[in-house]
Amino acid sequence: MRTMEPKFIATEEVTWLKRDGSEVRIVARVGSPYAAGDGWRCPVELEGVDSRYPDIAGESSMQAISLAMR
């Protein structure tokens, strides 16, 4: 399950220096948790490596955002 319009609240940009000397820009984003029928969910994205992942689920908003940060 993914929310269609995530509100990203935290972002971190890093440069991945690969063994061959090339560089890849990576942007990690974590969104604002939202209530879902079975608990809470939090959007997460790792641009430059993968696209958006399914929203991370938790029993509470704190658990959902903590799991998304991992």
Buried (B, 14 or more C-beta within 10 A) or exposed (E): EEBEEBEBEEEEEEEEEEEEEEEEEBBBBBBBBBEBEEBBBBBBBEBBEEEBEEBBBBEEBEBBBBBBEE
